[in-house]
Amino acid sequence: MENFYDSYSKVIDDKTHYFVKRYLRFTEFENVADVLEGYGMHTDFTKACNIAGIKDPLLIKKIFSDMENNTAYAKVISLNKTAFEGKSAVL
C-alpha cells in the first residue's frame, strides 16, 4: 500500500486555484482501483495541501515542484484561411 499525489492549477476569474489530490494505491493487489483519500482546492497551494490532508512541508514542496515541471505547454498555430476554401465534407 502506498500514497501518491496529483496536483494541477487552473485560472478562474483571473486567480490561480490549486487542486491537490491524495490517493491510496494497493500495490499488493491486482485490478484494484486507486482510492481518493483527500482532495483540496485553494488559491494558496499550501492550504490546498492541508485541506487534502498533506502536512509534511518537504512533501508539499516536492508536489509543487512536480506540478510546475509537468506543466503542459500549448503552441498556437496560425491557420491560413485560404488553404481551406473550396473544401467540403462528404456525407
N, C-alpha and C positions, 0 to 999 in steps of 0.2 A: 504494500500500500504506500502511495506517495502523493504529495501535493504538487500541483503545478498551477501556474498563474497565466492569465491572459489580460492584456490591457490595451486600450486604444483611446484616442482623443477625437472629439468632434466639436466643431464650432457651431454653437447655437446662439442666435441673437447677438452675434459679434463677441461672444465669450467662449473661451475654450473650456469644454467639460471633459473630465477624465472618467473613464469607465474601467473598473478593475473587477476581475472575476477570479475566484479561488475554487479550484476543482480538486476532487479526490479521485485518484486512479487506483484501481485494484489490479496491480500487475501480475498477481499470482493466479488470477482467473482469466480465462479466455472468454471473449464475447460478452464482457460486462461493460456497459457504458460508463463513462466518467460521470461523477456526481458533482453538481454545482453546490458547493458548500457556502460560499459567500459572494455577495455582489455589492459593489459600491459605486456611486456616481456623485461627483462633486466638482466644483471649479478649482479646488485645491487638491493636488494629486495625493498628498499625504492623508488628507481627510477621506478621500475616496478609498484609500487602502485601509484605513481604520474602520470604515463602515463595512468593508468586505471581510474584516477580521484579521487583517495583516498588521502586526505590531512591530516586527523586527526592522529597525532602521536600515540595516545593511541589505535586507531583502527588498525593502521598498526602493532603495537606490538602484538595485540590480533590475528590478521590474521596470523602473522608469527608464533606465539606460537601454534595456532591451526594446522598450516601446519606441524610443527615439531612433534607434538603429534599424528598426524593422519597418520604418515608415515607407509606404509605397508612394512612389512619385509618378505623376502623370505628365505626359507631354502633349501639348495642344498642337494639333496638326492642321494647318490651313488647307482647306479643300478648294480646288479650283472649280467654280460652279460650271464653267463652260465644258468641263470634261464629262459632265453628267447630262447635258442637254441631249434630247433625242432618244434617250433610252427609256424603255418601258418594261413593266413586269409582265410576264407571261402567266396568264391564269388558266 
